Each structure stands twice: as C-alpha cells, then as structure tokens.
Amino acid sequence: MSALARYANAMGKRVVGYDLTETQLTRQLVSEGIAVHYTDDINQFPNIFKPDNTLVVRTPAVPETLNELQYLLANGYQMVKRSELLGFLTSGRVCIAVAGTHGKTSVSTMITHLLHNAGFDVGAFLGGISRNFDSNLVLPVSQNSLVVTEADEYDRSFLHLHPKFAVVTSVDADHLDIYGTYDNVKKAFGEFVCNVLPGGKVLMKKGVNIMQYVPCNVNPLFYSITEEADFYIKNLQIVDGNYQFDFYAPHMIIHDVRTGYPGRVNLENIVAAAAVAMLAGADPMEIKKAIPLYRGVNRRFDIRYKSDEVIYIDDYGHHPAELSATINSVKELYGGKKVLGIFQPHLYSRTNDFAKEFAQSLDLLDEAILLDIYPARELPIPGVTSDIIFSKMVLDAKWQSSMTDVIELLKKLEFDVLLTMGAGNIDKLIDPIVQFLTAKYPTRNE
C-alpha cells in the first residue's frame, strides 16, 4: 500500500492516508510529503478532498466498521481495492508478477535488482523495503518499462494482474478464512496462471502441484535447488561464508555463481529470480555479476546485529512453512549454535487453523518464546490464544511472554543466535533488542 502511495505522490497527486499505528515506515512517508494520521476521524482529511476529485484506495485490512470508510462510502467517493489500482498501473506494460504463499517479496525484489543491474528500464511495486533501492517503490522511467510486482493471493487480489511473466514460488494452505479449503487456494493460483498474456511464460518451483487446478493450456517452466529442472543448481558449496554453485538453464551453464546474502531459503529465491531475469532477456553474465550485490529486504532473513558472541536475525515469516524454512536456514548457516526464536502469531484464524503445524515448526528451535496473537483485521475467536500453539509444543525450553516483558526475559537467557518472526507489530522489538545486545556485546561486526 505504501508503494502505491509513494507512486501517486511521485506523480504529483496529493496523498493522505490512515493507519492504525505509527511506524518507521509511516514516519518515512510523512517525511516524503504524504500526510498520515492515526485517529479514525474524517476531519483529518483536508477540505480539498471531494467526491469528484478523489480516489480512495483501501486494503482488506481496513475493517468495515471504520468511521472514515463508512463516511467515504456514504458520500459517493470513488473507491477501489489496492489490487485493482495495482492491476491498472501495470496494465499496458510488460509485467512480471511473483505469486506464492511465501517468497514473493524476496523474489520480486531480487528480479528487480538483477534486471536493473543488467541495464533494463525496470520499475517495481514491492512488499518490503529493498536494501539496494532503499524503498519498496522503484519508479518506472517510461511506458515501455518492465514492471515487477508481487501477486498477493489474499482475497484473490492477484487475479487483477495480467502479467507477461508469472512466478509461483509456493502454494501452501493459507488464508483459509477467505478460501475455506486448500483446494480453493490451489484453484485461485490456477486462475492466476491463466491470466498470463499470450506468448508469456510461467515459472514454478518444482514440486508445486497445481497443474490439475489450471483451467487453461499452460506449459510452465520449473526451477529447483534440490533436483534437475529447467533452471537448477549443481555443485553447491560454501565459500568464504557464501554459497557458490553452477547455475543450469536451458542450453546454458553459468559456472561459479556466488551469492552475497545468507540462507538456503534465499538461495532458492535467487534461482527463481535469475531464471526470470534470463527469460526477460538479461545477459547471463550480468546476472552473475549482480547476484552477489543483492543486499536483501528489511524483515526477510534480515541480519540486524552481529558480534563475535551473538547474531540477531529478524524475519517476516508468519506461516508454518515459512517458519520451518527460516529456522532450518539458520540452523544450517550457524550449525552447532544455540538458536532462540521469538514468534508472534498473526491472526486468530491462522492460529486456529495451523496450531499443530506452528508448534512443529517452533520445535525446530533450541529455545522459543511465544508472544500473544497479533489480531490485524480480525476480532477475537473464543478460545483461540497463543496457548493452543504453546500447549502442542514438545520443546522443553519454551516460554510465553508479552511484548513489554520480552527484553527482561532475554536478559535471563543465553543464546548464540536470536531470531524474531512474525508479520504483526513484532518489528517494534527490533530496536530495543539491538540496544540490549549492543549493551551486552558492544563489539559489533558489520
């Protein structure tokens, strides 16, 4: 949503917005000239905003009971979903859309980085703050620009997109409050794949089994880091703390590709991004040069503190599959070190649907702290608290905590790697944790 606000602002429109709480991101938007308020009060809108000159853009996170929303609906303001505006802005361009229940932010950011470094005119609407671009918006230069965007499956939003290139990174059971069943999730992804324009390309992670749900004639290409596919890797090794591998593409091998960003989960994302960049026409040698220059995305396997004694990583993961992938990546990267994870469940419905799976993922940790559920757009469900995850965990070293008590709890624990995970407001702990670690381990490694 903030990328769209930034785009409108860059196009010379006057932009105001409402959010529930102030964050570092909203403060940045304000510094860029976008007025953001945090009280549900229609009087916060300047008088120049009238029904005949204003477009209202909303997300599903906005509750129907919001007074501002009800006022705007009652007074005839034109209103569209975020996904509808994104579909409009990407229409008529060569669009690269990245879908998946996890991985889409990292892959879309990597694709943008690779194409930009290969000399392409590329714009992007991203779901996280790219470290390379210092933004979640990369402005397209012309109408002929390629545009990279995430294709969000929530509320079937991605069906508003009609890309030239589509990527499917994963299709896990999620958002069952919307879809009802896992089969319906797969059917929606099948419809998304069919939105690819004639002559376009579909790239899927090998093992994503949705072809029986695709109601059109599609011949996708596949990528993998564990087995042969259209795009895959061999001879994987760790050299000077980074992955090195040979990248296999149709009729081509790129030898000794080296990454500059850690985590096996990111290795898989890089393979997908490199494949798309090649399909879009990027020079393979330019791709090889750009891969080690990728610096990551805020809150995606994000190393926030590193010293000789301790490493702190923050991650946006909020689905059991994401948690498992992140934790396993950490354990592989820092083998033999004690890993303490802090997790904030996101949504009552998701917690209720996957309590057993969340418990199994968190049991991969050496020690775990479980926070209260972040409700986001939902009202409480009777009987659904983080206790239903906690009670199913078999891990001995586990604790429950409130956000306000976490730092005091950390002071009593010993760990080598600290990992925070969640899509709610757990990011408010990042600065206090870094301050705590800086005080305890003042010799910091960059």
Kinemage of the C-alpha trace (Angstrom):
@kinemage 1
@onewidth
@group {chain A} dominant
@subgroup {mainchain}
@vectorlist {calphas} color= white
{ca met a 1} P 0.000 0.000 0.000
{ca ser a 2} L 2.810 2.421 0.849
{ca ala a 3} L 4.456 1.767 -2.540
{ca leu a 4} L 1.239 2.855 -4.259
{ca ala a 5} L 1.037 5.933 -2.037
{ca arg a 6} L 4.620 6.781 -2.980
{ca tyr a 7} L 3.842 6.311 -6.670
{ca ala a 8} L 0.835 8.662 -6.512
{ca asn a 9} L 2.927 11.193 -4.612
{ca ala a 10} L 5.693 10.974 -7.241
{ca met a 11} L 3.075 11.582 -9.951
{ca gly a 12} L 2.197 14.895 -8.307
{ca lys a 13} L -1.022 13.822 -6.570
{ca arg a 14} L -1.833 14.942 -3.067
{ca val a 15} L -1.899 11.868 -0.846
{ca val a 16} L -3.308 11.352 2.637
{ca gly a 17} L -3.715 8.107 4.487
{ca tyr a 18} L -4.888 6.397 7.649
{ca asp a 19} L -3.055 3.696 9.572
{ca leu a 20} L -3.759 2.115 12.916
{ca thr a 21} L -0.351 2.854 14.460
{ca glu a 22} L 2.682 4.996 13.732
{ca thr a 23} L 5.695 3.060 12.432
{ca gln a 24} L 9.082 3.794 10.958
{ca leu a 25} L 7.520 3.349 7.512
{ca thr a 26} L 4.676 5.818 8.113
{ca arg a 27} L 7.170 8.339 9.518
{ca gln a 28} L 9.175 7.962 6.319
{ca leu a 29} L 6.035 8.568 4.229
{ca val a 30} L 5.349 11.742 6.200
{ca ser a 31} L 8.912 12.924 5.550
{ca glu a 32} L 8.235 12.444 1.830
{ca gly a 33} L 5.188 14.722 1.967
{ca ile a 34} L 2.408 12.150 2.473
{ca ala a 35} L 0.036 13.068 5.315
{ca val a 36} L -0.647 10.062 7.560
{ca his a 37} L -2.962 10.133 10.562
{ca tyr a 38} L -3.756 7.528 13.208
{ca thr a 39} L -7.152 8.536 14.574
{ca asp a 40} L -10.341 7.361 12.896
{ca asp a 41} L -11.629 10.856 12.155
{ca ile a 42} L -12.844 12.107 8.776
{ca asn a 43} L -11.911 15.653 9.836
{ca gln a 44} L -8.281 14.629 9.349
{ca phe a 45} L -8.852 14.889 5.576
{ca pro a 46} L -8.136 18.335 4.059
{ca asn a 47} L -11.181 20.120 2.643
{ca ile a 48} L -9.855 19.856 -0.913
{ca phe a 49} L -10.690 16.136 -0.997
{ca lys a 50} L -14.115 15.939 -2.660
{ca pro a 51} L -16.025 13.022 -4.245
{ca asp a 52} L -15.367 14.384 -7.743
{ca asn a 53} L -11.572 14.738 -7.413
{ca thr a 54} L -10.550 11.924 -5.076
{ca leu a 55} L -9.725 8.247 -5.494
{ca val a 56} L -9.949 6.198 -2.308
{ca val a 57} L -7.752 3.095 -2.175
{ca arg a 58} L -8.362 0.527 0.545
{ca thr a 59} L -6.935 -2.802 1.629
{ca pro a 60} L -8.764 -5.773 3.145
{ca ala a 61} L -7.010 -4.924 6.412
{ca val a 62} L -9.381 -1.963 6.850
{ca pro a 63} L -12.407 -3.044 8.917
{ca glu a 64} L -15.901 -2.268 7.640
{ca thr a 65} L -16.625 -0.531 10.943
{ca leu a 66} L -14.038 2.205 10.354
{ca asn a 67} L -15.845 5.548 10.594
{ca glu a 68} L -13.786 7.101 7.799
{ca leu a 69} L -14.626 4.218 5.476
{ca gln a 70} L -18.334 4.470 6.224
{ca tyr a 71} L -18.290 8.224 5.599
{ca leu a 72} L -16.496 7.867 2.253
{ca leu a 73} L -18.879 5.129 1.113
{ca ala a 74} L -21.958 7.113 2.158
{ca asn a 75} L -20.806 10.269 0.380
{ca gly a 76} L -20.101 8.829 -3.047
{ca tyr a 77} L -16.308 8.755 -3.131
{ca gln a 78} L -14.851 6.535 -5.847
{ca met a 79} L -13.259 3.572 -4.092
{ca val a 80} L -11.057 0.729 -5.385
{ca lys a 81} L -9.127 -2.077 -3.772
{ca arg a 82} L -5.360 -1.823 -3.629
{ca ser a 83} L -5.143 -4.774 -6.019
{ca glu a 84} L -7.388 -3.053 -8.569
{ca leu a 85} L -5.168 0.026 -8.659
{ca leu a 86} L -2.082 -2.155 -8.978
{ca gly a 87} L -3.702 -4.021 -11.874
{ca phe a 88} L -4.481 -0.707 -13.596
{ca leu a 89} L -0.953 0.672 -13.138
{ca thr a 90} L 0.681 -2.484 -14.524
{ca ser a 91} L -1.678 -2.911 -17.486
{ca gly a 92} L -0.205 -1.983 -20.849
{ca arg a 93} L 3.304 -2.703 -19.581
{ca val a 94} L 5.469 -5.815 -19.572
{ca cys a 95} L 4.543 -7.037 -16.101
{ca ile a 96} L 6.465 -9.619 -14.086
{ca ala a 97} L 4.215 -10.885 -11.283
{ca val a 98} L 5.506 -13.055 -8.441
{ca ala a 99} L 2.937 -15.162 -6.591
{ca gly a 100} L 3.296 -17.596 -3.720
{ca thr a 101} L 2.214 -18.085 -0.141
{ca his a 102} L 5.810 -17.244 0.772
{ca gly a 103} L 8.881 -15.971 -1.038
{ca lys a 104} L 7.218 -13.381 -3.264
{ca thr a 105} L 8.730 -10.290 -1.617
{ca ser a 106} L 12.278 -11.595 -1.829
{ca val a 107} L 11.921 -12.978 -5.360
{ca ser a 108} L 10.289 -9.823 -6.759
{ca thr a 109} L 12.979 -7.666 -5.130
{ca met a 110} L 15.750 -9.890 -6.485
{ca ile a 111} L 14.278 -9.811 -10.011
{ca thr a 112} L 14.157 -6.008 -9.900
{ca his a 113} L 17.759 -5.851 -8.701
{ca leu a 114} L 19.022 -8.257 -11.379
{ca leu a 115} L 17.203 -6.504 -14.236
{ca his a 116} L 18.277 -3.059 -13.043
{ca asn a 117} L 21.919 -4.141 -12.866
{ca ala a 118} L 21.609 -5.734 -16.302
{ca gly a 119} L 20.704 -2.307 -17.719
{ca phe a 120} L 16.931 -2.723 -18.053
{ca asp a 121} L 14.419 0.077 -17.582
{ca val a 122} L 12.508 -1.539 -14.730
{ca gly a 123} L 10.008 -0.312 -12.152
{ca ala a 124} L 8.643 -2.216 -9.169
{ca phe a 125} L 5.951 -2.278 -6.516
{ca leu a 126} L 7.440 -4.345 -3.692
{ca gly a 127} L 6.083 -5.714 -0.420
{ca gly a 128} L 9.167 -4.847 1.595
{ca ile a 129} L 11.903 -2.228 1.738
{ca ser a 130} L 14.702 -3.211 -0.638
{ca arg a 131} L 18.162 -2.541 0.786
{ca asn a 132} L 19.508 -1.986 -2.727
{ca phe a 133} L 16.884 0.652 -3.628
{ca asp a 134} L 16.132 1.872 -0.069
{ca ser a 135} L 12.428 1.761 -0.904
{ca asn a 136} L 9.542 -0.526 -1.794
{ca leu a 137} L 8.951 1.540 -4.946
{ca val a 138} L 11.189 1.678 -7.985
{ca leu a 139} L 9.775 4.267 -10.377
{ca pro a 140} L 9.472 3.127 -13.996
{ca val a 141} L 11.191 5.548 -16.351
{ca ser a 142} L 8.846 5.216 -19.308
{ca gln a 143} L 5.692 3.499 -20.535
{ca asn a 144} L 7.971 0.849 -22.021
{ca ser a 145} L 9.427 -0.073 -18.639
{ca leu a 146} L 9.199 -3.582 -17.304
{ca val a 147} L 7.251 -3.569 -14.040
{ca val a 148} L 7.828 -6.127 -11.296
{ca thr a 149} L 5.179 -6.663 -8.645
{ca glu a 150} L 4.075 -9.089 -6.017
{ca ala a 151} L 0.911 -11.005 -6.796
{ca asp a 152} L -0.910 -11.261 -3.470
{ca glu a 153} L -3.223 -14.249 -3.125
{ca tyr a 154} L -5.192 -12.813 -0.192
{ca asp a 155} L -8.787 -12.061 -1.172
{ca arg a 156} L -7.858 -13.296 -4.701
{ca ser a 157} L -6.140 -9.949 -5.268
{ca phe a 158} L -3.684 -11.363 -7.815
{ca leu a 159} L -6.481 -12.051 -10.284
{ca his a 160} L -6.426 -8.333 -11.161
{ca leu a 161} L -2.982 -8.812 -12.733
{ca his a 162} L -2.285 -9.873 -16.335
{ca pro a 163} L 1.467 -10.405 -16.477
{ca lys a 164} L 3.823 -11.316 -19.320
{ca phe a 165} L 5.894 -13.371 -16.880
{ca ala a 166} L 4.436 -15.101 -13.811
{ca val a 167} L 6.252 -16.875 -10.991
{ca val a 168} L 4.740 -19.280 -8.448
{ca thr a 169} L 7.112 -19.868 -5.530
{ca ser a 170} L 4.841 -21.890 -3.225
{ca val a 171} L 1.221 -22.852 -2.724
{ca asp a 172} L 0.563 -23.749 0.904
{ca ala a 173} L -2.736 -23.883 2.721
{ca asp a 174} L -3.232 -20.318 3.959
{ca his a 175} L -5.917 -17.637 4.192
{ca leu a 176} L -8.492 -20.336 4.821
{ca asp a 177} L -10.716 -17.622 6.316
{ca ile a 178} L -11.117 -16.483 2.697
{ca tyr a 179} L -10.777 -19.698 0.709
{ca gly a 180} L -12.329 -22.259 3.039
{ca thr a 181} L -10.280 -25.192 1.700
{ca tyr a 182} L -6.781 -25.861 0.423
{ca asp a 183} L -8.267 -26.956 -2.920
{ca asn a 184} L -9.779 -23.496 -3.338
{ca val a 185} L -6.355 -21.929 -2.714
{ca lys a 186} L -4.898 -24.083 -5.493
{ca lys a 187} L -7.772 -23.213 -7.822
{ca ala a 188} L -7.095 -19.498 -7.323
{ca phe a 189} L -3.431 -19.985 -8.209
{ca gly a 190} L -4.570 -21.924 -11.266
{ca glu a 191} L -6.691 -18.956 -12.340
{ca phe a 192} L -3.750 -16.610 -11.769
{ca val a 193} L -1.548 -18.709 -14.045
{ca cys a 194} L -4.205 -18.451 -16.751
{ca asn a 195} L -4.025 -14.642 -16.565
{ca val a 196} L -0.596 -14.704 -18.213
{ca leu a 197} L -0.763 -12.933 -21.551
{ca pro a 198} L -0.396 -14.866 -24.833
{ca gly a 199} L 3.272 -15.542 -25.531
{ca gly a 200} L 4.150 -15.141 -21.872
{ca lys a 201} L 5.994 -17.511 -19.571
{ca val a 202} L 5.080 -19.231 -16.310
{ca leu a 203} L 7.825 -20.298 -13.901
{ca met a 204} L 7.053 -22.572 -10.943
{ca lys a 205} L 9.061 -24.123 -8.170
{ca lys a 206} L 9.353 -27.827 -8.912
{ca gly a 207} L 7.041 -29.674 -6.549
{ca val a 208} L 4.331 -27.026 -6.542
{ca asn a 209} L 1.474 -29.272 -7.567
{ca ile a 210} L -1.292 -27.105 -9.023
{ca met a 211} L -1.400 -28.146 -12.693
{ca gln a 212} L -4.609 -30.128 -12.192
{ca tyr a 213} L -6.186 -26.868 -10.989
{ca val a 214} L -5.091 -24.830 -14.035
{ca pro a 215} L -8.159 -24.422 -16.300
{ca cys a 216} L -6.186 -23.456 -19.429
{ca asn a 217} L -3.372 -24.729 -21.604
{ca val a 218} L -0.111 -23.789 -19.868
{ca asn a 219} L 3.350 -25.309 -20.219
{ca pro a 220} L 5.266 -23.956 -17.249
{ca leu a 221} L 8.995 -23.971 -16.706
{ca phe a 222} L 10.307 -25.226 -13.359
{ca tyr a 223} L 13.153 -24.297 -11.031
{ca ser a 224} L 14.765 -26.143 -8.128
{ca ile a 225} L 17.803 -26.206 -5.846
{ca thr a 226} L 17.464 -29.899 -4.982
{ca glu a 227} L 16.866 -31.661 -8.307
{ca glu a 228} L 17.121 -31.200 -12.050
{ca ala a 229} L 14.584 -28.844 -13.633
{ca asp a 230} L 14.522 -26.241 -16.412
{ca phe a 231} L 16.558 -23.999 -14.096
{ca tyr a 232} L 18.546 -25.601 -11.275
{ca ile a 233} L 21.891 -25.640 -9.486
{ca lys a 234} L 24.670 -28.169 -9.013
{ca asn a 235} L 27.984 -28.283 -7.163
{ca leu a 236} L 26.675 -26.237 -4.238
{ca gln a 237} L 29.311 -25.324 -1.677
{ca ile a 238} L 30.014 -22.636 0.906
{ca val a 239} L 32.997 -20.424 0.063
{ca asp a 240} L 34.047 -17.663 2.487
{ca gly a 241} L 30.660 -17.842 4.173
{ca asn a 242} L 28.646 -17.518 0.950
{ca tyr a 243} L 27.022 -20.046 -1.344
{ca gln a 244} L 28.706 -20.900 -4.628
{ca phe a 245} L 27.147 -23.047 -7.337
{ca asp a 246} L 26.796 -23.753 -11.031
{ca phe a 247} L 23.531 -22.446 -12.494
{ca tyr a 248} L 21.928 -24.647 -15.138
{ca ala a 249} L 19.488 -23.104 -17.617
{ca pro a 250} L 18.181 -24.433 -20.936
{ca his a 251} L 21.202 -24.758 -23.276
{ca met a 252} L 23.488 -22.952 -20.813
{ca ile a 253} L 25.585 -23.370 -17.659
{ca ile a 254} L 26.863 -20.411 -15.648
{ca his a 255} L 29.773 -21.625 -13.528
{ca asp a 256} L 30.820 -20.441 -10.064
{ca val a 257} L 27.893 -18.164 -9.269
{ca arg a 258} L 28.395 -16.723 -5.796
{ca thr a 259} L 25.763 -15.176 -3.528
{ca gly a 260} L 26.315 -12.319 -1.123
{ca tyr a 261} L 23.283 -12.953 1.085
{ca pro a 262} L 22.864 -15.848 3.539
{ca gly a 263} L 20.216 -18.515 3.996
{ca arg a 264} L 19.206 -21.550 1.973
{ca val a 265} L 15.721 -20.072 1.606
{ca asn a 266} L 17.305 -17.113 -0.197
{ca leu a 267} L 19.303 -19.465 -2.398
{ca glu a 268} L 16.033 -20.857 -3.740
{ca asn a 269} L 14.729 -17.332 -4.282
{ca ile a 270} L 17.871 -16.329 -6.193
{ca val a 271} L 17.477 -19.275 -8.577
{ca ala a 272} L 13.883 -18.203 -9.322
{ca ala a 273} L 14.899 -14.567 -9.832
{ca ala a 274} L 17.826 -15.435 -12.083
{ca ala a 275} L 15.555 -17.654 -14.187
{ca val a 276} L 13.026 -14.839 -14.678
{ca ala a 277} L 15.743 -12.335 -15.500
{ca met a 278} L 17.048 -14.682 -18.198
{ca leu a 279} L 13.545 -15.233 -19.581
{ca ala a 280} L 13.124 -11.439 -19.759
{ca gly a 281} L 16.288 -11.193 -21.837
{ca ala a 282} L 19.005 -10.244 -19.345
{ca asp a 283} L 22.604 -11.129 -20.176
{ca pro a 284} L 23.562 -14.216 -18.103
{ca met a 285} L 26.979 -12.752 -17.242
{ca glu a 286} L 25.344 -9.538 -15.981
{ca ile a 287} L 23.082 -11.682 -13.813
{ca lys a 288} L 26.135 -13.462 -12.399
{ca lys a 289} L 27.766 -10.113 -11.580
{ca ala a 290} L 24.607 -8.763 -9.897
{ca ile a 291} L 23.762 -11.738 -7.657
{ca pro a 292} L 26.496 -11.102 -5.040
{ca leu a 293} L 25.489 -7.418 -4.926
{ca tyr a 294} L 21.985 -8.208 -3.640
{ca arg a 295} L 21.625 -6.799 -0.118
{ca gly a 296} L 18.247 -8.160 0.920
{ca val a 297} L 14.894 -6.839 2.124
{ca asn a 298} L 14.005 -5.447 5.532
{ca arg a 299} L 12.423 -8.170 7.675
{ca arg a 300} L 13.323 -11.013 5.268
{ca phe a 301} L 16.128 -13.049 6.841
{ca asp a 302} L 17.349 -9.649 7.957
{ca ile a 303} L 20.597 -9.707 9.983
{ca arg a 304} L 20.123 -6.805 12.408
{ca tyr a 305} L 23.062 -7.376 14.771
{ca lys a 306} L 26.254 -9.402 14.597
{ca ser a 307} L 29.152 -9.689 17.010
{ca asp a 308} L 31.646 -12.406 17.891
{ca glu a 309} L 29.230 -13.645 20.560
{ca val a 310} L 25.737 -13.325 19.088
{ca ile a 311} L 23.788 -12.897 15.853
{ca tyr a 312} L 20.289 -11.405 15.635
{ca ile a 313} L 18.077 -12.085 12.600
{ca asp a 314} L 14.578 -10.688 12.017
{ca asp a 315} L 12.114 -12.314 9.608
{ca tyr a 316} L 8.555 -11.649 8.421
{ca gly a 317} L 7.603 -15.355 8.373
{ca his a 318} L 4.083 -15.963 9.668
{ca his a 319} L 3.059 -19.337 8.185
{ca pro a 320} L 4.357 -22.697 9.499
{ca ala a 321} L 6.118 -23.456 6.204
{ca glu a 322} L 7.885 -20.085 6.334
{ca leu a 323} L 8.945 -20.597 9.937
{ca ser a 324} L 10.369 -24.040 9.137
{ca ala a 325} L 12.266 -22.732 6.114
{ca thr a 326} L 13.749 -19.817 8.063
{ca ile a 327} L 14.679 -21.865 11.139
{ca asn a 328} L 16.265 -24.605 9.025
{ca ser a 329} L 18.243 -21.974 7.100
{ca val a 330} L 19.523 -20.519 10.372
{ca lys a 331} L 20.452 -23.962 11.735
{ca glu a 332} L 22.320 -24.818 8.540
{ca leu a 333} L 24.147 -21.492 8.433
{ca tyr a 334} L 25.071 -21.491 12.128
{ca gly a 335} L 25.414 -25.197 12.842
{ca gly a 336} L 26.159 -26.034 16.469
{ca lys a 337} L 24.999 -22.671 17.829
{ca lys a 338} L 22.055 -22.339 20.223
{ca val a 339} L 19.118 -20.725 18.413
{ca leu a 340} L 16.444 -18.863 20.399
{ca gly a 341} L 13.355 -17.858 18.458
{ca ile a 342} L 10.663 -15.311 19.338
{ca phe a 343} L 7.408 -15.743 17.417
{ca gln a 344} L 4.284 -13.582 17.287
{ca pro a 345} L 1.300 -15.427 15.745
{ca his a 346} L -0.584 -13.385 13.141
{ca leu a 347} L -4.401 -13.647 13.003
{ca tyr a 348} L -6.718 -15.691 15.193
{ca ser a 349} L -7.977 -17.678 12.204
{ca arg a 350} L -4.487 -18.683 11.028
{ca thr a 351} L -3.503 -19.647 14.584
{ca asn a 352} L -6.636 -21.763 14.911
{ca asp a 353} L -6.124 -23.438 11.520
{ca phe a 354} L -2.437 -24.271 11.986
{ca ala a 355} L -1.766 -24.511 15.733
{ca lys a 356} L -0.299 -28.026 15.392
{ca glu a 357} L 1.883 -27.031 12.432
{ca phe a 358} L 3.130 -23.878 14.192
{ca ala a 359} L 4.093 -25.997 17.202
{ca gln a 360} L 6.016 -28.417 14.986
{ca ser a 361} L 7.887 -25.552 13.312
{ca leu a 362} L 8.810 -23.891 16.605
{ca asp a 363} L 10.012 -27.235 17.970
{ca leu a 364} L 12.868 -26.975 15.438
{ca leu a 365} L 14.358 -24.246 17.652
{ca asp a 366} L 16.627 -24.880 20.631
{ca glu a 367} L 14.593 -22.430 22.719
{ca ala a 368} L 11.404 -20.499 21.977
{ca ile a 369} L 9.459 -17.504 23.251
{ca leu a 370} L 5.831 -17.251 22.142
{ca leu a 371} L 4.049 -13.892 22.126
{ca asp a 372} L 0.338 -13.088 22.110
{ca ile a 373} L -1.577 -13.188 18.814
{ca tyr a 374} L -1.498 -10.051 16.669
{ca pro a 375} L -5.138 -9.711 15.516
{ca ala a 376} L -4.630 -7.468 12.444
{ca arg a 377} L -8.042 -7.227 10.741
{ca glu a 378} L -9.786 -9.851 12.905
{ca leu a 379} L -11.933 -9.914 16.006
{ca pro a 380} L -11.016 -12.485 18.676
{ca ile a 381} L -12.196 -16.084 18.288
{ca pro a 382} L -13.320 -17.581 21.631
{ca gly a 383} L -10.726 -19.989 22.981
{ca val a 384} L -8.069 -19.067 20.403
{ca thr a 385} L -4.909 -17.685 22.014
{ca ser a 386} L -1.223 -18.449 21.610
{ca asp a 387} L -1.780 -21.093 24.343
{ca ile a 388} L -3.099 -23.508 21.713
{ca ile a 389} L 0.303 -23.431 19.992
{ca phe a 390} L 2.272 -23.467 23.237
{ca ser a 391} L 0.432 -26.496 24.594
{ca lys a 392} L 1.256 -28.537 21.479
{ca met a 393} L 4.992 -27.802 21.529
{ca val a 394} L 7.229 -30.605 22.832
{ca leu a 395} L 10.260 -28.325 23.202
{ca asp a 396} L 11.383 -28.172 26.845
{ca ala a 397} L 12.942 -24.694 26.745
{ca lys a 398} L 9.889 -22.597 25.928
{ca trp a 399} L 8.300 -19.504 27.435
{ca gln a 400} L 5.293 -17.268 26.870
{ca ser a 401} L 5.667 -13.525 27.120
{ca ser a 402} L 4.035 -10.201 26.375
{ca met a 403} L 5.765 -7.715 24.102
{ca thr a 404} L 6.597 -5.488 27.067
{ca asp a 405} L 8.322 -8.275 29.020
{ca val a 406} L 10.476 -9.778 26.276
{ca ile a 407} L 13.653 -7.796 26.954
{ca glu a 408} L 13.597 -8.689 30.640
{ca leu a 409} L 13.175 -12.345 29.714
{ca leu a 410} L 16.061 -12.173 27.232
{ca lys a 411} L 18.323 -10.866 29.999
{ca lys a 412} L 17.875 -14.198 31.804
{ca leu a 413} L 18.639 -16.411 28.799
{ca glu a 414} L 21.817 -17.449 26.991
{ca phe a 415} L 21.833 -17.923 23.227
{ca asp a 416} L 24.116 -17.659 20.197
{ca val a 417} L 21.534 -16.780 17.556
{ca leu a 418} L 18.357 -14.799 18.198
{ca leu a 419} L 15.543 -14.957 15.666
{ca thr a 420} L 12.353 -12.861 15.697
{ca met a 421} L 9.490 -13.957 13.437
{ca gly a 422} L 6.028 -12.629 12.634
{ca ala a 423} L 4.004 -10.284 10.432
{ca gly a 424} L 2.387 -8.179 13.162
{ca asn a 425} L 3.958 -5.457 15.274
{ca ile a 426} L 6.854 -7.621 16.461
{ca asp a 427} L 9.064 -5.280 14.429
{ca lys a 428} L 8.676 -2.820 17.316
{ca leu a 429} L 11.021 -5.103 19.260
{ca ile a 430} L 13.867 -4.737 16.758
{ca asp a 431} L 15.369 -1.510 18.100
{ca pro a 432} L 15.030 -2.484 21.801
{ca ile a 433} L 16.647 -5.863 21.073
{ca val a 434} L 19.529 -4.242 19.172
{ca gln a 435} L 20.014 -1.788 22.062
{ca phe a 436} L 20.030 -4.666 24.558
{ca leu a 437} L 22.547 -6.666 22.521
{ca thr a 438} L 24.736 -3.611 21.920
{ca ala a 439} L 24.929 -3.009 25.662
{ca lys a 440} L 25.717 -6.661 26.405
{ca tyr a 441} L 28.046 -7.295 23.440
{ca pro a 442} L 29.468 -3.879 22.489
{ca thr a 443} L 31.977 -5.173 19.898
{ca arg a 444} L 29.824 -5.303 16.784
{ca asn a 445} L 30.733 -6.854 13.419
{ca glu a 446} L 29.336 -5.249 10.263
